[in-house]
Amino acid sequence: MWTIRFFDEKVDQLFAQGKIHGTTHLAVGQEATAAGSGAVLRTTDWITATHRGHGQTIAKGTDVNAMMAELFGRTTGTNKGKGGSMHIADLDTGNLGANGIVGGGFPIAVGAALTSKMKNNDTVAFAYAGDGSTNEGSFHESLNMASIWDLPVIFFIENNQYGMSGSVEKMTRVDKLSDRAVAYGIKGITIDGNDLIDVINTTQDAVERARAGEGPTLIEAITYRWKGHSKSDAKKYRTKEEEEEWRKERDPILNTKKRFIEASIFTEEDAESIRLQAKQEIEDSVKFAEESPVAGLETLFENVYSE
């Protein structure tokens, strides 16, 4: 979780300095959703990440050096600098790609799950998405197909309260987004997405059901993004008081730290060592990216089409 937070905070800083171009979508405050779910997935399991997918990619095991180089547009990046923030893919860790299209990962994950079922293996597909994506046609079509074929896929909705600048209450009439699972005859559950243990346990249960051939699950994880939707978002649609409450009372990292220390899992010193190690890892990744070469024009069409 510290690695994810430091990565996004550093990206925020680098973007402001003009060292990273395009746009970025940060998940500061949402670290438990990625870390908790990623902890129970195998390297061979497939994920589809969102445009806010840095944490999801890190939790699946992608090297942060290669990720940072990708954002810098360098040849040592995961996609040789041609994907950028919203299109990182890493087949070695089972990441079928982040997606700039809202809800674009759903049908890809369903296709991966169908592959798993046809090959009769126990690989699962895991589709990350935001709350706004549940109003897209791809969401409903994908849930329906996954349901009728009992596919091993988990639809994981990070409900961070806002789809761009509109609150989820203004965009849907259901109390819980997980209630939409009922229409497709699959299991749906809403959890505290800032509770690491809750995320781990719920994801583990869904993954075990999928591996056992019991079909898909829809998980809604309630969380909150501290930053704006993207770099151009002034966050005028929400109050400072709301932001402060989530920062002070529901910080997933600090609450997990407190919980683990009270349970004697580690000490205050251990926790600080973990934090400093993660911070240094991100600083090293920036150095790696800055020292990596920029692709020349002669490579423009390489790795774009299949040979």
HELIX and SHEET records of a PDB file:
HELIX    1   1 TRP A    2  ALA A   16  1                                  15    
HELIX    2   2 GLU A   31  GLY A   38  1                                   8    
HELIX    3   3 HIS A   54  ALA A   59  1                                   6    
HELIX    4   4 VAL A   64  LEU A   71  1                                   8    
HELIX    5   5 SER A   85  HIS A   87  5                                   3    
HELIX    6   6 LEU A   91  THR A   93  5                                   3    
HELIX    7   7 GLY A  105  LYS A  119  1                                  15    
HELIX    8   8 ASP A  131  ASN A  135  5                                   5    
HELIX    9   9 GLY A  137  ILE A  148  1                                  12    
HELIX   10  10 VAL A  168  MET A  171  1                                   4    
HELIX   11  11 LEU A  177  TYR A  184  5                                   8    
HELIX   12  12 LEU A  196  ARG A  211  1                                  16    
HELIX   13  13 LYS A  240  GLU A  249  1                                  10    
HELIX   14  14 PRO A  252  GLU A  262  1                                  11    
HELIX   15  15 GLU A  268  GLU A  291  1                                  24    
HELIX   16  16 LEU A  297  THR A  299  5                                   3    
SHEET    1   A 5 TRP A  46  THR A  48  0                                        
SHEET    2   A 5 ALA A 125  GLY A 130  1                                        
SHEET    3   A 5 VAL A 153  ASN A 159  1                                        
SHEET    4   A 5 THR A 217  ILE A 222  1                                        
SHEET    5   A 5 LYS A 187  ASP A 192  1                                        
SHEET    1   B 2 TYR A 162  GLY A 163  0                                        
SHEET    2   B 2 GLY A 166  SER A 167 -1                                        
END                                                                             
